[in-house]
């Protein structure tokens, strides 16, 4: 599957505008650099997975809304998990990623 970064940028911008937020407000919420959101929305920069997660959290949605055009709005449980992941670094984040990958692939 090839990602269309222009479309991802448009989806992010659309969501931001729907919430009536400025780029600066979203950058602050997502803790990303000034001007970075503009370059993502214009597809001048390709965001990392972490940045997509941060933007999804800041824009109160799930990453799939940006990546594939659909969002899963559940009871907010994913927000709690995203917040926990957001505060992790290094080895803990790698362990969490490994566990989540295992969980997705398991029959649990």
Secondary structure, 3 states (H helix, E strand, C coil): CCCCHHHHHHHHHHHHHHCCCCHHHHHHHHCCCCCHHHHHHCCCCCCCHHHHHHHHHHCCCCHHHHHCCCCCCCCCHHHHHHHHHHCCCHHHHHHHHHHHHHHHHCCC
